[in-house]
Amino acid sequence: MNRDLQMKKINYLDSIKSPVITEKATGLSEQNKVIFKVHENASKTSIKKNIEKIFKVKVIKVNTINKKPKRKMVRGKIGIKQGFKKAVITLKKGQSIDLATGA
């Protein structure tokens, strides 16, 4: 319930931060799956509504993954690799999101 109160303050365009474009993500596109970085407080239902609203596609399923921050040593100094939340979106068969054009 507390998450829903925090989520209402976030604009629907702000809840989806950016697409994740990696070799693994492009491989999943063959299975009608797209990966996005999302806001840390975004719920699965709000992510589903926002993706459908922005890209005008039908979302079947949303899986979320929390990547934790990690310590990295670069040139003898300790830095922190920031953590983030990502969502794997499964689209209806035959639909797709072209990340190059955003349609």
C-alpha positions as CSV (number, residue, x, y, z in Angstrom):
1,M,0.0,0.0,0.0
2,N,2.9,2.4,0.8
3,R,4.3,1.8,-2.7
4,D,1.1,2.8,-4.3
5,L,1.1,6.1,-2.5
6,Q,4.7,6.8,-3.6
7,M,3.9,5.7,-7.2
8,K,1.1,8.3,-7.5
9,K,3.6,11.1,-7.3
10,I,5.6,9.7,-10.3
11,N,4.6,10.8,-13.8
12,Y,3.9,7.9,-16.1
13,L,6.7,9.0,-18.4
14,D,9.2,9.1,-15.5
15,S,8.5,5.6,-14.4
16,I,10.0,4.1,-17.6
17,K,13.6,5.4,-17.6
18,S,15.3,3.8,-20.7
19,P,15.4,0.6,-22.8
20,V,18.1,-1.9,-22.0
21,I,20.0,-2.7,-25.2
22,T,22.3,-5.6,-24.8
23,E,23.0,-8.8,-26.6
24,K,20.8,-10.8,-24.3
25,A,18.0,-8.2,-24.6
26,T,18.1,-8.3,-28.4
27,G,17.9,-12.1,-28.2
28,L,14.8,-11.9,-26.1
29,S,13.1,-9.7,-28.7
30,E,12.6,-12.8,-30.8
31,Q,10.3,-14.1,-28.0
32,N,8.3,-10.8,-28.0
33,K,10.1,-9.5,-24.9
34,V,11.5,-6.1,-24.3
35,I,13.6,-4.9,-21.3
36,F,13.4,-1.4,-19.7
37,K,15.0,0.3,-16.8
38,V,12.2,1.5,-14.5
39,H,11.8,3.6,-11.4
40,E,12.7,1.8,-8.2
41,N,9.1,2.3,-6.7
42,A,7.3,1.3,-9.9
43,S,4.9,-1.7,-9.5
44,K,4.2,-4.3,-12.1
45,T,0.7,-3.0,-12.7
46,S,1.8,0.6,-13.2
47,I,4.6,-0.5,-15.5
48,K,2.1,-2.5,-17.6
49,K,-0.3,0.5,-17.8
50,N,2.5,2.9,-18.7
51,I,4.0,0.7,-21.4
52,E,0.6,0.2,-23.0
53,K,-0.1,3.9,-22.8
54,I,3.2,5.1,-24.2
55,F,3.8,2.5,-27.0
56,K,0.2,1.4,-27.7
57,V,0.8,-2.3,-27.4
58,K,-0.8,-5.1,-25.5
59,V,1.3,-6.3,-22.5
60,I,0.8,-9.9,-21.4
61,K,3.3,-10.2,-18.5
62,V,5.8,-8.1,-16.6
63,N,8.7,-9.5,-14.7
64,T,10.9,-7.2,-12.5
65,I,14.5,-7.6,-11.4
66,N,16.3,-5.5,-8.8
67,K,20.0,-5.2,-9.6
68,K,21.9,-4.4,-6.4
69,P,24.7,-1.8,-6.3
70,K,28.2,-3.3,-6.4
71,R,31.7,-2.1,-5.3
72,K,34.2,-1.9,-8.0
73,M,37.9,-1.1,-7.9
74,V,39.2,1.1,-10.7
75,R,42.9,2.1,-10.7
76,G,43.2,1.5,-7.0
77,K,40.2,3.5,-6.0
78,I,36.9,2.0,-4.8
79,G,33.8,3.1,-6.6
80,I,30.2,2.0,-6.6
81,K,28.4,0.6,-9.6
82,Q,24.8,1.9,-9.2
83,G,22.0,-0.5,-8.8
84,F,18.7,-0.2,-10.7
85,K,15.4,-2.0,-11.3
86,K,14.6,-3.4,-14.7
87,A,11.4,-4.9,-16.1
88,V,11.1,-7.7,-18.7
89,I,7.9,-6.9,-20.7
90,T,6.2,-9.8,-22.6
91,L,4.1,-8.5,-25.5
92,K,1.2,-10.0,-27.3
93,K,2.2,-12.3,-30.3
94,G,2.7,-10.3,-33.4
95,Q,3.3,-6.9,-31.7
96,S,6.7,-5.3,-31.1
97,I,8.3,-2.1,-29.9
98,D,11.0,-0.7,-32.2
99,L,13.4,0.9,-29.8
100,A,15.2,2.8,-32.6
101,T,12.2,4.9,-33.5
102,G,10.2,4.5,-30.3
103,A,7.1,3.1,-32.0
